[in-house]
Amino acid sequence: MWAYRSDVTASADIPPGSLVAVHDERGRVLGSALYSSTSEIAIRMVSREIVQNDEALISLVRERVRHALAYRKRVVEGDSDAYRLIFSEGDALPGLIVDRYASVLALQTLTQAMDRADLKGAVAGELLENLKAEGITSIVERVEPRIRQLEHLPEKTGGLLAGEEHSSTYKLNGVRFHFDGFAGQKTGAFLDQRENYSAAAHYAHGRALDAFCYQGGFALHLAPQCSSVTAVDSSRPALEVAEQNEALNPGHSQIEWIEANAFDLLRDYAAKGEQYDTIVLDPPAFAKSKRNLDTALRGYKELNLRALKMLRPGGILVTCSCSYHVSDQDFLEMLASAAADSFQQPRILEHRGQAKDHPTVLGVPETNYLKCFILAL
Ligand code: SAH
């Protein structure tokens, strides 16, 4: 699906972001791709056939947008009106991310090709045509400056691509959250955890701890099931939104929000002999590349070891990794080693991944990144 720059022998100067035909060394047709003149990923395949011209490309992109929307209708269940509508390679639309937050869409382009005005315009048009019946008229563009630098795209700030709304209140499994498309760096929430939130809530009980809580995704799902919830994050702005989110969901035990480094806090709490019935660990990606895999695994192990030591008998550990470079196998081995060191024998209740609106495509390993294990003592 991808080819790296070192593998490409381009025959001519190719304009950034253009549609290219791809042939193997013997001249056989491999299909069509979108080209980046700067990224290490020089080409991302869009078809196993030759797409004749930009007009044909645009109609292919429009068709894939419709297909992506239809797929979400099949796989998004429960009381949720926020989910990923388009997941780049997962929807055969490489370089394009679109999330729905109730009445507002958040769109992000990651490549020169998807940032082209004609393609972005076609995507926005197709989305609005199909979704206006559901009351969606606004699209916010989200911008990641680092990605634009890598792709040599001109600097810009995010803003409205269509409509007038940039904020909304949305629901995940019936739990309410604020979205503001003009705030923060991310597209908004970690929608890939939506199904894991309800799985965690299903087993959660007693005294709970949510390390790396961000805007409260897990904590707010745990609160109705637990006698107390302590939620920790090092980001003050994230915790401020978390508290506003809590106010949207009254009627459960209060959550204690703590601004701290989760590594330090877990060490202190473990030393003090604190105990929990439910612990969630959902840290940021520690392995940004294959090179720091070992350091990353040491970080994951430290967290999981401390958590296992603090769990009461019958306790639940929900432990995640969103590092693509950490495989299921690596993560399981790390967990086994943490379990051995903690003198515990946790059982694997569930072996989970990203929600189905972030589809994993067979043969496209880049589309599979999130690991979520639910362990029980
Ligand atoms: N569980 C969250 C997503 C977590 S993302 C959800 O479902 O919404 C990772 C979070 O870890 C970010 O909010 C980031 O601010 C926080 N973080 C990063 N390093 C940290 C550290 N050392 N201690 C505590 N929080 C940290």
Residues whose N, C-alpha, C, O or C-beta is under 5 A from the ligand:
A	BS01	SAH	F190 Q193 F212 C213 Y214 Q215 G217 F218 V232 D233 S234 S235 A238 A260 N261 A262 F263 D282 P283 P284
